[in-house]
């Protein structure tokens, strides 16, 4: 049974896992040092625990103890109960969802191990926005993608904002991180993946016109710059999502990376 511990001071050292959750640089340092991440909201907390992440502690408004009672019954971890003003002073924002959990990260598989059984994967290059990473994971998991591979500079899928936006899909989609961007696509080629580089370029092939291969990997670039010239060159096909002619005439020639990822993942898995 979890231990219910009332807390009245935001400076209480037992709440260190939850301090200044909006401070990205601080959180990167703190979470890397302690091997933790923070889940926000009842649904996401349940999914994180269900995925096997050990719980370090929970921090919540008193009113959430009852809705999460079944979860708390099975935990051997402290549950810190605090008023809303203490939650806000600790985290740096109004915790509308009422409950937070600090959980331990699990070891990531190697890229090679991840690709052993996957047939459809997404490969993200330098997508540094946590909201975009979370939303892309949600799209990929919902549309039947098997796994995700991240370039070294990609945002952390377990950063609080990414977890929240994904609605816990980051726990449903296996992923690994490349150790080497320059030669990172080689592992996919060795496993027999056909590489499809998504680009808005007019001379790229419409994605639904590329003949399906047994194993396919969709390469996604950053919101502004898109894929690097190196990855575009290494791809087997440069593919695009066809834009409506009237939209093109109005200067609308592309989609944001999340919308593009959703459409492309649908095409990839059909």
Secondary structure, DSSP 8 states (H G I E B T S, - for coil): --EEEE---TT-GGGGGGTTTT-HHHHHHHHHHHTEEEEESHHHHHHHHHTT--EEEEEE-TTHHHHTHHHHHT--SEEEE--HHHHHHHHSS--TT-EEEEEE------HHHHTTT-SEEEEE-S---HHHHHHHHHHHHHTT--EEEE-TTS--TTSHHHHHHHTTGGGTSEEEE-S-STTTTHHHHHTT-EEEEE---TTSEEGGGS---SSEEEEE-BTTTBS-HHHHHH-SEEEE----HHHHHTT-----HHHHHHHHHHHHT-
